[in-house]
Amino acid sequence: MAQQLKICVIPEEINFTFTNPHVELAYHMALQTALRRAELLNVKVSDLYDSGVFISRQKIVVKGGKIKEFHITRNLQAKIEDYIKEHRPKGGNDYLFPSTVGVYYKARRHISSRTLNRWWRETQERSGVLDQLRDLGCPVKYFRWHDLRHTAITRFYKEHKNMYLARAFARHSNVSITEQYIHYSFNELAAALEKMDGGGDEL
């Protein structure tokens, strides 16, 4: 059974104000691919192209060392290519999100998880996320980066109503794991009960 009432899914009513193009692309990639943070940071530009042609069907090493596939939509492809052209640091390494300072830069690595987390927190503070959640009557908290994965899988399942398709999207080994990533709000539960009750007609 899908879980309910967990604030690890970002309500669709929440609006984010992005001033950092790096975290903006990472945010869209997380929501449209359900990539984990480490998987996302390990994406390389050379993996995205074959003889200059963008490859929508990508492979990634997931937890446990297994190789799984994920799909990049045309919409997300456009965002990635715009980022590479306009915002990605030039002259760095092959990572889509290359580090430009410190130890990670010297080691020709991607940005650190700590850096991405900091950018994500700053984006939420700038966007007034706590006030938005308060206005929605939701538990007030800053969202973790991993909450984007929960959000992506939950939205995918609600759109397609197919748990096995959601498992493939999440790249889980078992559908029972996918079930733990799907969450419903109290309002959705109440609406379902009202529908069962015939709209709440009086007896």
Secondary structure, DSSP 8 states (H G I E B T S, - for coil): --EES-TTS--TT-------HHHHHHHHHHHHH---HHHHHT-BHHHHEETTEE-SEEEEE-GGG-EEEEE--HHHHHHHHHHHHHTS-TTS-SBSSB--SHHHHHTT-B--HHHHHHHHHHHHHHHTHHHHHHHHT-------THHHHHHHHHHHHHHH--HHHHHHHHT-SSHHHHHTT-EE-HHHHHHHHHHHTTTT---
